[in-house]
Structure formats: structure tokens, C-alpha cells
Amino acid sequence: MMLSEALFKAGEEGLDAIRRKLRQRHRRPGSYKTLRPGPYTPMWNECRIALRAELKPYGTKVRLARYLGIHPQRLSDFLAGHRRMPDAELTLQLLHWLAAKRSGLDLSI
């Protein structure tokens, strides 16, 4: 009787190990590791504040979105919402636009 109990317990443990392996295999590698805006992105937070200050005049946000080639709602997600961050190329374009705007040249016209 003890031998059958031991075999049954070993079988259950083996089945649990197989289930764990299968669950791990179906997960996407690196998922949920995307950096989100928040306290761990202080440089993006400062950039967002500077951009929002320059986007106060009416229509500026739409013109900037056209210049970047993105939808205005996506720009709002980057600047107002705390859900998304732009990729590196778009961030560089935003910084270039900001520097030009502060020097008196509006690239989005």
C-alpha cells in the first residue's frame, strides 16, 4: 500500500512540474517589461512638461502631430496620459522640434 501511495504522490509532483513548464512556455518572452511613464522615467517627465508648455497655443498640438506623422490622439497619449511613451526616433524628433521652437523657429508650419 505504501508503495502505491509513493508512486501516486510522485506522479502528481511530476504532473505539476509538467504543468509549470507548459505555462512558462506559453508566456511571451519579455512581456510586461515595457517601460511605462511614471516615477522611474524622470527625464521623460521633464520632457513632457516642457513640451506641454510649448503646446499651449491653439492648434499647435495638431501641427506637431502632422510634423511627426502620427495621429493627434497618439500625441495626447504621450503627453497627457500616463500610459505610453514614444520610441527613440519619435523622442528625438520631439526634442528637435522643442529646441527649434524655443529658438523661434516653428518646424510644424
C-alpha positions as semicolon CSV with decimal commas, in nm:
position;residue;x (nm);y (nm);z (nm)
1;M;0,000;0,000;0,000
2;M;0,281;0,245;0,085
3;L;0,450;0,181;-0,247
4;S;0,135;0,272;-0,440
5;E;0,093;0,590;-0,232
6;A;0,453;0,689;-0,303
7;L;0,408;0,624;-0,675
8;F;0,084;0,825;-0,680
9;K;0,250;1,118;-0,500
10;A;0,549;1,110;-0,737
11;G;0,311;1,107;-1,033
12;E;0,126;1,412;-0,901
13;E;0,452;1,601;-0,846
14;G;0,569;1,512;-1,198
15;L;0,238;1,629;-1,342
16;D;0,265;1,958;-1,152
17;A;0,618;2,010;-1,286
18;I;0,500;1,947;-1,642
19;R;0,211;2,193;-1,598
20;R;0,451;2,460;-1,470
21;K;0,681;2,407;-1,769
22;L;0,390;2,432;-2,011
23;R;0,266;2,755;-1,851
24;Q;0,612;2,908;-1,876
25;R;0,647;2,804;-2,239
26;H;0,329;2,983;-2,345
27;R;0,434;3,316;-2,196
28;R;0,579;3,570;-2,430
29;P;0,943;3,631;-2,353
30;G;1,000;3,977;-2,214
31;S;0,633;4,063;-2,188
32;Y;0,528;4,325;-1,939
33;K;0,879;4,468;-1,927
34;T;0,797;4,776;-2,132
35;L;0,891;5,093;-1,952
36;R;0,583;5,297;-1,865
37;P;0,582;5,668;-1,782
38;G;0,594;5,737;-1,412
39;P;0,836;5,796;-1,128
40;Y;1,101;5,574;-1,290
41;T;1,116;5,794;-1,603
42;P;1,224;6,136;-1,468
43;M;1,378;6,254;-1,796
44;W;1,063;6,177;-1,992
45;N;0,855;6,352;-1,725
46;E;1,061;6,670;-1,766
47;C;1,046;6,647;-2,145
48;R;0,669;6,604;-2,130
49;I;0,632;6,909;-1,906
50;A;0,846;7,120;-2,142
51;L;0,651;7,002;-2,446
52;R;0,315;7,071;-2,285
53;A;0,427;7,425;-2,203
54;E;0,508;7,487;-2,571
55;L;0,181;7,332;-2,689
56;K;-0,045;7,584;-2,513
57;P;-0,143;7,789;-2,823
58;Y;-0,447;7,664;-3,010
59;G;-0,367;7,424;-3,296
60;T;-0,004;7,366;-3,202
61;K;-0,062;7,006;-3,096
62;V;-0,230;6,919;-3,428
63;R;0,052;7,079;-3,625
64;L;0,311;6,891;-3,419
65;A;0,128;6,562;-3,477
66;R;0,131;6,627;-3,852
67;Y;0,501;6,712;-3,839
68;L;0,571;6,385;-3,656
69;G;0,343;6,184;-3,884
70;I;0,129;6,047;-3,601
71;H;-0,235;6,081;-3,503
72;P;-0,312;6,368;-3,262
73;Q;-0,464;6,121;-3,015
74;R;-0,133;5,933;-3,000
75;L;0,043;6,258;-2,919
76;S;-0,210;6,316;-2,640
77;D;-0,139;5,967;-2,509
78;F;0,229;6,057;-2,489
79;L;0,187;6,399;-2,332
80;A;-0,131;6,397;-2,124
81;G;-0,192;6,031;-2,050
82;H;0,041;5,830;-1,836
83;R;0,004;5,517;-2,046
84;R;0,251;5,540;-2,332
85;M;0,599;5,658;-2,418
86;P;0,727;5,734;-2,768
87;D;1,002;5,528;-2,923
88;A;1,357;5,663;-2,953
89;E;1,320;5,812;-3,302
90;L;0,999;5,993;-3,212
91;T;1,154;6,121;-2,889
92;L;1,445;6,265;-3,084
93;Q;1,204;6,433;-3,325
94;L;1,013;6,579;-3,029
95;L;1,333;6,715;-2,877
96;H;1,440;6,860;-3,213
97;W;1,101;7,031;-3,251
98;L;1,122;7,164;-2,894
99;A;1,472;7,307;-2,946
100;A;1,368;7,471;-3,274
101;K;1,050;7,611;-3,117
102;R;1,246;7,763;-2,828
103;S;1,490;7,923;-3,071
104;G;1,199;8,091;-3,251
105;L;1,162;7,854;-3,548
106;D;0,842;7,650;-3,579
107;L;0,913;7,339;-3,787
108;S;0,550;7,228;-3,789
109;I;0,419;7,513;-4,002
